[in-house]
């Protein structure tokens, strides 16, 4: 037989715990010591992008969105390293090349993805989308190319935020806590 207890949300998020996660429970007289067994799983993927050429950005973005924390990327010719660096650009928040060789590099998530930020980030996506639509429409009506360029910048922000949200959902899931 088991009983259910409620744990503080901040603590469960800090250690990446979800419904069904296993905890270590130790009995000390009338006290129970509850411990998280480990933090969020570090997901690693090794890929060869030699044949991807123009699709390198899509491959890097897909692996980022999928929730991988570490990538070992093989490539040939060595000139593809430049495309890998460019692919990471604005859309892979927290991803950095931490090691590189002539025909490989290691990419690592160097900042922690906070699941708690998913709701506020999702709200920001919709606010950015509304602002982008309003500014874009006004720019078209006034035939103002500079204002249209500003709306395009909002699109880049929106893309970055949606990519980040997709990473959070793939890594931790989404649901009411």
C-alpha positions as CSV (number, residue, x, y, z in Angstrom):
1,X,0.0,0.0,0.0
2,X,1.1,3.6,-0.7
3,X,-0.1,7.0,0.2
4,X,0.3,10.2,-1.9
5,X,2.0,13.3,-0.7
6,X,2.4,16.8,-2.2
7,X,5.9,18.2,-2.8
8,X,6.8,21.9,-3.2
9,X,6.6,22.9,-6.8
10,X,9.9,24.8,-6.8
11,X,11.8,21.8,-5.4
12,X,10.3,19.4,-8.0
13,X,11.2,21.8,-10.8
14,X,14.7,22.3,-9.5
15,X,15.4,18.6,-9.8
16,X,13.3,18.0,-13.0
17,X,10.7,15.8,-11.2
18,X,7.4,15.0,-12.8
19,X,4.5,12.8,-11.8
20,X,5.8,9.2,-11.7
21,X,9.4,10.3,-11.0
22,X,11.2,8.1,-8.4
23,X,12.4,9.5,-5.1
24,X,14.6,8.1,-2.4
25,X,12.8,7.9,0.9
26,X,14.7,7.2,4.2
27,X,13.0,6.6,7.6
28,X,14.6,8.3,10.6
29,X,12.4,7.6,13.7
30,X,9.3,9.7,13.1
31,X,10.8,11.6,10.1
32,X,11.1,10.8,6.5
33,X,14.0,12.1,4.4
34,X,12.9,12.5,0.7
35,X,15.6,13.0,-1.9
36,X,15.6,13.4,-5.6
37,X,17.7,10.6,-7.1
38,X,19.1,12.9,-9.8
39,X,18.6,16.1,-11.8
40,X,17.2,16.1,-15.3
41,X,18.7,13.5,-17.6
42,X,21.6,14.8,-19.8
43,X,20.7,13.7,-23.3
44,X,23.6,13.1,-25.8
45,X,23.5,12.5,-29.5
46,X,26.3,11.8,-32.0
47,X,25.6,12.7,-35.6
48,X,27.4,13.0,-38.9
49,X,26.3,16.0,-40.9
50,X,28.7,15.6,-43.8
51,X,25.9,15.0,-46.3
52,X,23.5,17.6,-44.9
53,X,25.1,20.7,-46.5
54,X,22.3,23.2,-46.8
55,X,20.2,21.3,-44.3
56,X,22.7,21.7,-41.4
57,X,20.7,24.5,-39.8
58,X,17.5,22.4,-39.8
59,X,19.4,19.4,-38.3
60,X,20.9,21.4,-35.5
61,X,17.6,23.2,-34.8
62,X,15.8,19.8,-34.7
63,X,18.2,18.3,-32.3
64,X,18.0,21.4,-30.1
65,X,14.2,21.3,-30.1
66,X,14.2,17.6,-29.4
67,X,15.9,18.4,-26.1
68,X,19.5,17.1,-26.6
69,X,21.9,18.7,-24.1
70,X,25.2,17.5,-25.8
71,X,25.9,16.9,-29.4
72,X,29.0,15.4,-31.0
73,X,28.8,16.5,-34.6
74,X,31.1,14.9,-37.3
75,X,31.5,16.6,-40.6
76,X,33.6,16.6,-43.8
77,X,34.9,18.8,-45.4
78,X,36.2,20.9,-42.6
79,X,34.6,24.0,-44.1
80,X,31.2,22.8,-42.8
81,X,32.2,23.9,-39.3
82,X,31.4,27.5,-40.4
83,X,27.9,26.4,-41.4
84,X,27.4,24.7,-38.0
85,X,28.4,27.8,-36.1
86,X,26.0,29.9,-38.3
87,X,23.2,27.3,-37.8
88,X,23.3,27.8,-34.1
89,X,22.9,31.6,-34.5
90,X,19.9,33.1,-32.7
91,X,17.5,30.1,-32.5
92,X,19.5,27.8,-30.2
93,X,19.4,29.7,-26.9
94,X,22.2,28.3,-24.6
95,X,23.8,26.0,-27.2
96,X,27.5,26.6,-27.7
97,X,30.4,24.9,-29.4
98,X,32.6,23.9,-26.5
99,X,35.2,21.9,-28.4
100,X,36.2,21.5,-32.0
101,X,38.6,19.6,-34.1
102,X,39.2,19.4,-37.9
103,X,36.2,17.1,-38.6
104,X,34.1,17.2,-35.4
105,X,32.8,19.5,-32.8
106,X,31.0,19.2,-29.5
107,X,28.0,21.4,-28.8
108,X,26.7,21.7,-25.3
109,X,23.7,23.3,-23.6
110,X,25.6,25.7,-21.3
111,X,22.6,27.2,-19.6
112,X,19.7,25.4,-17.8
113,X,16.3,25.3,-19.4
114,X,13.8,26.4,-16.8
115,X,10.5,24.6,-17.2
116,X,9.0,27.3,-15.0
117,X,9.6,29.8,-17.8
118,X,7.5,28.0,-20.3
119,X,4.2,29.7,-19.5
120,X,5.7,33.2,-19.5
121,X,7.6,32.5,-22.7
122,X,4.5,31.1,-24.4
123,X,2.6,34.3,-23.4
124,X,5.5,36.4,-24.8
125,X,5.2,34.5,-28.1
126,X,1.6,35.5,-28.5
127,X,2.3,39.2,-27.6
128,X,5.2,39.3,-30.1
129,X,3.0,37.7,-32.7
130,X,0.3,40.4,-32.2
131,X,2.8,43.2,-32.3
132,X,4.4,41.8,-35.4
133,X,1.0,41.6,-37.2
134,X,0.0,45.1,-36.2
135,X,3.4,46.6,-37.2
136,X,3.5,44.6,-40.4
137,X,0.0,45.8,-41.5
138,X,0.8,49.4,-40.6
139,X,4.1,49.2,-42.5
140,X,2.4,47.8,-45.6
141,X,-0.4,50.4,-45.5
142,X,2.2,53.2,-45.2
143,X,4.6,51.6,-47.7
144,X,7.3,52.0,-44.9
145,X,10.1,49.6,-45.6
146,X,12.0,50.4,-42.4
147,X,8.9,49.6,-40.3
148,X,8.5,46.4,-42.2
149,X,12.2,45.5,-41.4
150,X,11.3,46.1,-37.7
151,X,8.4,43.7,-38.0
152,X,10.8,41.1,-39.5
153,X,13.0,41.5,-36.4
154,X,10.0,40.7,-34.3
155,X,9.6,37.5,-36.3
156,X,13.2,36.5,-35.5
157,X,12.4,37.0,-31.8
158,X,9.2,35.0,-32.2
159,X,11.1,32.1,-33.9
160,X,13.7,32.1,-31.1
161,X,11.0,31.9,-28.4
162,X,9.0,29.2,-30.2
163,X,12.1,27.1,-30.7
164,X,12.9,27.5,-27.0
165,X,9.3,26.5,-26.0
166,X,9.4,23.4,-28.2
167,X,12.7,22.4,-26.5
168,X,11.1,22.8,-23.0
169,X,8.1,20.7,-24.1
170,X,10.2,18.0,-25.6
171,X,12.6,17.9,-22.7
172,X,10.1,18.1,-19.8
173,X,6.6,17.7,-21.3
174,X,3.8,20.1,-20.7
175,X,1.0,20.0,-18.1
176,X,-0.4,21.7,-15.1
177,X,1.8,21.3,-12.0
